[in-house]
């Protein structure tokens, strides 16, 4: 937990902290467990399906023309 303290000893999987002689572990702030997962954010689309000023048919035709055009450079 993130209550601070000075590291006294550190081994492979054991960490001993000194938090002061007046530290009471029963009064430390409890960090609640997240038993639920928040919903993933919904982001707006970066590329519109139909750009402004074009119809759906024009957009489909331009995309198919771009996909069927020959490659500029072959790697």
C-alpha positions in Angstrom: 0.0 0.0 0.0 1.1 3.6 -0.4 1.3 4.8 3.2 5.1 5.5 2.9 7.8 4.5 5.3 11.5 3.8 5.3 12.8 0.5 3.9 14.6 -1.4 6.6 15.2 -4.7 4.8 14.6 -5.9 1.2 14.9 -9.5 0.2 13.5 -11.4 -2.8 9.9 -11.2 -1.9 9.9 -9.7 1.6 10.0 -5.9 2.2 10.2 -4.6 5.8 9.2 -0.9 6.3 9.6 1.3 9.4 6.7 3.7 9.6 7.4 5.4 12.9 6.8 4.3 16.5 3.4 5.9 16.6 2.2 4.1 13.4 -0.9 2.0 14.0 -1.7 -0.5 11.2 -5.3 -0.7 12.3 -5.9 3.0 11.6 -4.3 3.0 8.1 -6.5 4.1 5.2 -8.2 1.2 3.6 -7.9 1.0 -0.1 -11.2 -0.5 -1.4 -11.0 -3.4 -3.9 -12.5 -2.7 -7.3 -15.0 -5.4 -7.7 -16.4 -3.9 -10.9 -14.7 -2.7 -14.1 -15.7 0.6 -15.6 -17.0 0.7 -19.1 -14.6 1.3 -21.9 -14.8 4.8 -23.3 -16.5 5.3 -26.6 -14.4 7.5 -28.9 -15.7 9.2 -32.1 -14.6 7.8 -35.4 -11.5 9.4 -36.8 -12.4 8.6 -40.4 -16.0 9.3 -41.4 -17.7 6.6 -43.4 -19.1 9.2 -45.9 -17.1 12.5 -46.1 -19.1 15.7 -46.3 -20.0 16.6 -49.9 -20.0 13.1 -51.2 -22.7 10.4 -51.5 -22.4 6.8 -50.3 -22.0 5.6 -53.9 -19.3 8.1 -54.7 -17.4 7.2 -51.6 -17.6 3.4 -52.4 -16.4 4.1 -56.0 -13.4 6.2 -54.8 -12.4 3.6 -52.2 -12.6 0.7 -54.7 -10.6 2.7 -57.3 -7.9 3.3 -54.6 -7.8 -0.4 -53.6 -7.6 -1.6 -57.3 -4.9 1.0 -58.4 -1.4 -0.4 -59.0 1.2 0.0 -56.3 3.5 3.1 -56.5 6.6 1.2 -55.1 7.2 -2.5 -54.5 9.3 -3.2 -51.5 
